Amino acid sequence: MKEACGVVGIVAPGRDVAHLCYDALFALQHRGQESAGMATFQNQQITVVKDNGLVSHVFAESTLRALAGSLVIGHTRYSTSGSANWTAAQPVYRSAGASGFALAHNGNLTNTTALAAEADIEYTSMLSDSDLVAELLGREVEAGATLNDALGLVLARVEGAFSMVILEANEVHAVRDPYGFRPLCLGRLGTADAPEGWIVASESPALDVIGATFVREISPGEMVTITKEGLTSQQLLAPAEGKQKLCIFEFVYFARPDAYLMGHQVHSTRRRMGELLAQQSNVEADLVMGVPDSGVPAAEGYAKVSGIPFGQGLVKNRYIGRTFISPDQNERAKSVRRKLNPLRENIEGQRLIVVDDSIVRGTTTKALVGMLRDAGAKEVHLRISSPPFTWPCYYGIDTPNRDDLLAANHSIQEMNDFIGSDTLEFITLANLRAAVQLDGECCDACLTGTYPAPIPVTLGAVGSRW
């Protein structure tokens, strides 16, 4: 799976916001490694710098010095809609209005074809769903609406997942979809009595790295507007009926372990997944090991409950990003050895319990098990800290078609035979929900087939809604 993107918006008068944004984007690098970009406002002009590559590759020191101003938005990208080339990097810019505006988006829209048809736009000419939203906003502004009004008009017609930051003259807006599929939080620079600025970001570590204090999460349907004078909030869109639907895989896989989501630290949640997974399992083994990175906390929890020693079995190459993985299945298998290398002395002759976060196609898991056997593992028992991934996501995760999802088309025993493990067990959905400790406040459609918001195609799943 490819993660959702990461977004940042900062207003901090008198501060070097480009460098602040750089540090915040660096903290969100795990959410997108295809491209990075920033937009700043100064002297009635918006300047956008974006390109393919990691944050450290896109922004040299000279580039950051040139991005002057006290308002900035930033983006790290994985493509879930549109092209993956540099032209689709964000922020997206439109010249509508006095100074134009720039937009950065985390999520995925599900009714882009209908929106484009209504506006007589050929969607194939758009670079992404974010580009389409920018075009629709630009048309409203050109027709005389303020950007604030345009956001209300356009986003009320949008379906799917979005956490957006938008920069215009002297203002940064941050808005979240009515379901709250993708995370977005608010932080303060300075003290509560004397704020020196504000930041919105996809995850709380982006606040920590620039010395900001976490204030709260942006509510579903809420729009926060930040200026040099301060912060205002409005309920731009009515929240969806029922409870918030934050993606459950933010806890399993996407978010950093030091992030806080809905009052829960991700690392502690992943440990609980491992603890509950161990209660389901009765296999004998010599060592519990996690697949870096998100499998490690779950492995720690598994070892704690099972009493089997926890140890390191794999070393990760930190210098290879996820975009290195080719769409070709053979290349995906090869990428395992490029990214992970076994610690033979810890593995050889051992009965291993290997904890990982998920199985999608199964190709990389099969290669991983083969690598551990080549390193001398006596037995390999796979334990997965999410239930079988059986349905595609339409809300911001780049997942394959259902035909390509291993668990959608094979029994657990067939999966075990294909992967080559001795045993294979997944955490139950009830235990995953218990580990997250949120009562119905997460979207788990990829595990259940029950989608809380409209989706673009008919799946024929019991409980699916359109």
C-alpha positions in Angstrom: 0.0 0.0 0.0 1.0 3.6 -0.6 0.3 6.0 2.2 -1.9 9.1 2.0 -0.2 12.4 1.5 1.0 14.9 4.1 -0.1 18.5 4.3 1.1 21.5 6.4 0.0 25.1 6.7 1.8 27.7 8.9 1.2 31.4 9.7 3.9 32.9 11.9 4.6 36.6 11.5 8.3 37.4 11.9 9.4 33.8 11.6 11.2 32.0 8.8 8.1 29.9 7.8 9.8 28.2 4.8 12.3 26.5 7.2 9.6 25.7 9.6 7.6 24.1 6.8 10.6 22.2 5.7 11.1 20.7 9.1 7.3 19.9 9.3 7.3 18.2 5.9 10.4 16.3 6.9 8.4 14.9 9.8 5.7 13.9 7.3 8.0 12.4 4.7 6.7 8.9 5.5 3.3 9.9 4.1 4.5 10.7 0.6 7.8 10.2 -1.1 7.0 10.9 -4.8 7.1 14.7 -4.6 7.2 17.6 -2.3 6.3 21.3 -2.6 5.6 24.6 -0.8 3.8 27.8 -1.5 4.5 31.1 0.3 2.8 34.5 0.2 4.6 37.9 0.3 4.1 41.3 -1.4 0.8 40.3 -2.9 2.4 37.3 -4.6 2.3 33.6 -4.2 5.4 31.6 -4.9 5.3 27.9 -5.5 8.2 25.5 -5.5 7.6 21.8 -6.1 9.3 18.8 -7.8 9.6 15.1 -7.7 11.7 13.6 -4.9 12.1 13.7 -1.2 11.8 16.9 0.8 15.6 17.1 1.2 16.1 16.8 -2.5 13.5 19.3 -3.6 14.5 22.1 -1.2 18.1 23.3 -1.1 19.1 26.0 1.4 19.1 28.6 -1.3 15.6 27.7 -2.3 14.3 28.0 1.2 15.9 31.5 1.6 14.0 32.6 -1.5 10.7 31.5 -0.1 10.0 34.6 1.9 6.9 35.5 3.7 5.0 34.7 6.9 2.4 32.3 5.4 3.2 28.9 3.9 1.6 25.6 2.9 3.4 22.4 2.1 2.8 19.0 0.7 4.4 15.5 0.4 2.8 13.3 -2.2 1.9 9.8 -3.1 -0.3 9.6 -6.2 -3.7 8.0 -5.6 -5.4 10.0 -8.3 -3.8 11.4 -11.5 -0.3 11.3 -12.7 2.8 10.5 -10.7 5.1 12.8 -12.7 6.4 16.2 -11.5 3.6 18.2 -13.1 1.2 16.7 -10.7 3.2 17.7 -7.6 1.5 20.0 -5.1 0.6 22.6 -4.1 -1.7 23.3 -7.1 -1.9 27.0 -8.1 -4.6 29.0 -9.8 -4.3 32.7 -10.7 -7.9 33.5 -10.0 -8.5 36.6 -7.8 -6.2 39.4 -6.8 -3.2 37.2 -5.8 -4.4 33.7 -6.8 -4.4 30.7 -4.4 -2.5 27.5 -3.9 -4.0 24.2 -2.6 -2.6 21.0 -1.1 -4.7 17.9 -0.6 -4.5 14.6 1.4 -7.2 12.1 0.4 -9.0 10.9 -2.7 -12.3 12.1 -4.2 -14.8 9.6 -5.5 -17.0 11.7 -7.8 -14.5 13.5 -10.0 -16.0 12.3 -13.2 -19.4 13.7 -12.3 -18.0 17.0 -11.0 -16.0 17.4 -14.2 -19.1 16.6 -16.4 -21.2 19.2 -14.5 -18.6 21.9 -15.1 -18.0 20.8 -18.7 -14.4 19.9 -17.9 -12.6 17.0 -19.6 -11.3 15.2 -16.5 -8.6 13.4 -18.5 -7.0 16.8 -18.9 -6.7 17.3 -15.2 -3.6 16.2 -13.4 -5.4 14.9 -10.3 -8.6 15.3 -8.2 -6.8 18.1 -6.4 -6.2 19.9 -9.7 -10.0 19.5 -10.5 -10.9 21.1 -7.2 -8.6 24.0 -7.8 -10.1 24.5 -11.2 -13.7 24.5 -9.8 -12.6 26.9 -7.0 -10.9 29.2 -9.6 -14.1 29.4 -11.7 -16.1 30.4 -8.6 -13.6 33.1 -7.7 -13.5 34.4 -11.3 -17.3 34.7 -11.2 -17.0 37.0 -8.1 -17.1 34.7 -5.1 -14.6 35.1 -2.3 -12.3 32.0 -1.8 -14.0 31.4 1.5 -17.4 31.2 -0.3 -16.0 29.3 -3.2 -14.7 26.6 -0.8 -18.2 26.2 0.7 -19.8 26.0 -2.8 -17.4 23.5 -4.3 -16.6 21.3 -1.3 -20.3 20.8 -0.6 -20.5 19.0 -4.0 -17.4 16.9 -3.4 -17.5 13.3 -2.2 -14.7 11.2 -0.7 -11.8 12.0 1.6 -10.0 15.3 1.9 -7.9 17.2 4.4 -6.8 20.4 2.6 -4.8 23.4 3.2 -5.3 26.5 1.0 -3.2 29.6 0.8 -4.4 33.0 -0.5 -3.5 36.6 0.2 -2.8 36.9 3.9 -4.8 33.8 4.8 -4.3 30.0 5.2 -7.4 27.8 5.3 -7.5 24.2 6.5 -10.6 22.1 5.9 -11.5 18.4 6.6 -14.2 16.3 4.9 -17.4 15.6 6.8 -16.3 12.0 7.7 -12.8 12.9 8.9 -11.3 10.1 6.9 -7.8 11.7 6.9 -6.1 13.2 9.9 -5.6 17.0 10.4 -4.5 18.7 13.6 -3.9 22.2 14.9 -0.9 23.5 16.8 0.2 26.8 18.4 3.6 28.5 18.3 4.2 30.6 21.5 1.9 30.4 24.6 -1.8 30.4 24.9 -1.7 34.0 26.3 0.7 35.2 23.6 0.5 33.1 20.4 3.3 33.7 17.9 1.7 31.7 15.1 -0.3 28.6 14.2 0.2 25.4 12.3 -2.1 22.8 10.8 -0.6 19.4 9.8 -1.5 15.8 9.0 0.2 14.5 12.1 1.3 15.8 15.5 5.0 15.1 15.0 5.1 17.9 12.5 4.1 20.2 15.3 6.6 18.8 17.7 9.6 19.3 15.4 9.0 23.0 15.1 8.3 23.5 18.8 4.5 24.0 18.4 2.0 22.9 21.1 -0.7 20.5 20.0 -4.1 22.2 20.5 -6.7 19.9 19.0 -7.7 18.0 15.9 -9.7 19.7 13.2 -13.3 18.4 13.3 -15.0 16.7 10.4 -16.5 19.4 8.1 -14.7 22.2 10.0 -12.7 24.9 8.3 -10.0 26.9 10.2 -8.8 30.2 8.8 -5.5 31.6 10.0 -4.2 35.2 9.5 -1.5 37.2 11.0 -4.1 38.5 13.5 -5.2 35.1 14.7 -7.5 32.1 14.1 -11.2 31.6 13.3 -13.2 28.5 12.8 -16.5 27.7 11.1 -18.4 24.5 10.4 -18.1 24.8 6.6 -19.8 21.4 5.9 -22.3 19.5 8.0 -20.6 16.5 9.7 -21.7 13.1 8.3 -24.4 11.3 10.3 -23.0 9.0 12.9 -19.5 8.9 14.2 -16.2 10.1 12.7 -14.6 7.7 10.3 -10.8 8.1 10.6 -9.0 5.5 8.5 -8.1 2.6 10.8 -4.9 2.0 8.8 -3.6 5.3 10.2 -3.2 3.3 13.4 -2.0 0.1 11.8 0.5 1.4 9.3 0.4 5.0 8.0 1.0 7.3 10.9 4.2 7.7 12.7 4.4 5.7 16.0 4.9 9.0 18.0 1.8 10.6 16.5 -1.4 11.1 18.5 -4.7 10.4 16.8 -8.0 11.1 18.5 -6.3 11.1 21.9 -4.3 7.8 21.4 -0.6 7.5 20.7 -0.1 5.2 17.7 2.8 3.3 19.2 0.7 2.2 22.2 -2.1 1.2 19.9 0.2 -1.0 17.8 1.6 -2.6 21.0 -2.0 -3.5 22.0 -2.6 -5.0 18.6 0.4 -7.4 19.3 -0.8 -8.2 22.7 -4.3 -9.1 21.5 -2.8 -11.1 18.6 -0.7 -13.1 21.0 -3.9 -14.0 22.9 -5.3 -15.6 19.7 -2.1 -17.6 19.1 -0.8 -20.8 20.8 2.2 -21.6 18.6 5.6 -22.4 20.2 8.6 -20.4 19.1 12.0 -19.2 20.1 11.9 -15.5 19.0 9.4 -12.8 18.2 10.5 -10.3 15.6 8.8 -7.4 13.9 9.0 -6.3 10.2 10.3 -2.7 10.3 8.8 -0.3 11.0 5.2 -0.6 11.9 5.4 -4.3 12.7 7.9 -3.7 15.5 5.7 -2.3 18.2 3.1 -5.1 17.6 5.9 -7.6 17.9 6.9 -6.1 21.3 3.3 -6.5 22.5 3.2 -10.0 21.2 6.4 -11.0 23.0 5.1 -9.4 26.3 1.9 -11.4 26.4 3.3 -14.7 24.9 6.5 -14.7 27.1 8.5 -15.5 24.0 11.7 -13.4 23.8 11.6 -10.3 21.5 14.5 -9.8 19.2 15.7 -8.1 16.1 15.7 -10.2 12.9 15.8 -7.7 10.1 17.9 -4.5 9.4 16.2 -1.9 7.3 18.0 0.3 4.7 16.7 3.7 5.7 17.8 5.3 2.5 15.3 3.6 0.2 11.8 5.2 -0.1 8.6 3.4 -1.0 8.7 4.9 -4.5 11.7 2.7 -5.2 9.2 -0.2 -5.3 8.2 -0.9 -8.9 4.6 -1.8 -9.8 6.0 -5.0 -11.3 5.5 -7.9 -9.0 9.0 -9.4 -9.7 10.5 -6.0 -8.8 8.5 -5.8 -5.7 9.9 -9.1 -4.6 13.5 -8.0 -5.3 12.8 -4.8 -3.4 12.6 -6.8 -0.1 16.3 -7.6 -0.3 17.1 -4.0 -1.1 15.2 -2.7 1.9 15.7 -5.5 4.4 18.5 -7.8 5.4 18.3 -10.6 7.9 20.5 -10.9 11.0 21.6 -14.4 10.4 23.0 -15.1 13.9 19.6 -14.2 15.5 17.6 -16.2 12.9 19.6 -19.4 12.1 18.0 -22.5 13.6 15.3 -20.5 15.3 11.5 -20.9 15.3 10.4 -17.4 14.5 7.2 -15.5 15.0 7.3 -12.7 12.5 4.8 -9.9 13.1 3.9 -7.6 10.1 1.2 -5.0 9.7 -0.7 -6.3 6.6 -0.7 -8.5 3.5 -1.9 -6.9 0.3 -0.8 -8.9 -2.8 1.4 -11.2 -0.8 4.4 -10.9 -3.2 6.6 -9.1 -0.8 5.6 -11.2 2.1 6.5 -14.4 0.2 9.9 -12.9 -0.7 10.4 -12.0 3.0 9.6 -15.5 4.2 12.0 -16.9 1.6 14.7 -14.6 2.7 14.3 -15.7 6.4 14.5 -19.3 5.4 17.6 -18.7 3.3 19.1 -17.1 6.5 18.5 -20.4 8.3 15.1 -20.0 10.1 13.8 -23.3 11.2 10.2 -22.2 11.3 8.4 -19.0 10.2 5.0 -18.3 11.8 3.5 -15.1 10.4 1.2 -13.0 12.6 -0.5 -10.0 11.0 -1.7 -7.0 13.1 -4.6 -6.3 10.7 -7.4 -8.5 9.5 -7.3 -9.8 5.9 -7.3 -6.9 3.4 -10.2 -7.9 1.2 -11.6 -4.7 -0.3 -10.1 -1.7 -2.2 -9.9 1.7 -0.6 -11.4 4.8 -2.3 -10.5 7.3 0.3 -6.8 8.0 -0.1 -5.0 4.7 0.0 -3.6 3.5 -3.3 -4.7 -0.2 -3.2 -5.0 -2.7 -6.1 -8.2 -3.9 -7.6 -10.0 -6.6 -5.6 -8.8 -9.2 -8.1 -5.2 -8.5 -7.0 -5.9 -8.6 -3.2 -4.6 -12.0 -2.0 -7.1 -12.3 0.9 -10.1 -11.5 -1.3 -9.5 -14.5 -3.5 -7.9 -17.1 -1.2 -8.4 -18.8 2.1 -5.9 -18.3 4.9 -4.5 -21.7 4.3 -4.1 -21.0 0.6 -2.4 -17.7 1.5 -0.1 -19.6 3.9 0.8 -22.1 1.2 1.5 -19.3 -1.4 3.6 -17.3 1.0 5.5 -20.3 2.3 5.1 -19.7 6.0 4.5 -22.6 8.5 1.4 -20.9 9.9 -0.4 -17.7 9.2 -2.8 -15.8 11.5 -4.5 -12.4 11.3 -5.8 -10.3 14.2 -9.6 -10.5 14.4 -11.5 -7.3 13.5 -13.0 -7.3 17.0 -9.4 -7.3 18.5 -8.2 -4.6 16.1 -11.1 -2.4 17.1 -10.4 -3.1 20.7 -6.7 -2.2 20.3 -7.6 1.1 18.7 -10.0 1.8 21.6 -12.4 3.9 19.5 -16.0 2.8 19.4 -17.0 2.8 15.7 -15.0 6.0 15.0 -12.8 4.4 12.3 -13.4 3.5 8.7 -12.5 -0.2 8.1 -14.2 -0.6 4.7 -11.0 -2.2 3.3 -11.6 -5.0 5.8 -15.4 -5.3 5.8 -16.6 -4.0 2.4 -19.0 -1.6 4.2 -18.2 1.9 2.9 -19.4 4.8 4.9 -19.4 7.3 2.0 -20.2 6.9 -1.7 -17.8 5.0 -3.9 -17.3 5.2 -7.7 -18.2 1.6 -8.7 -20.6 -1.1 -7.6 -18.9 -3.8 -5.6 -21.9 -5.9 -4.7 -20.9 -6.1 -1.1 -23.5 -6.7 1.6 -23.8 -3.4 3.5 -22.1 -1.3 0.9 -23.7 2.1 0.4 -23.7 4.5 -2.6 
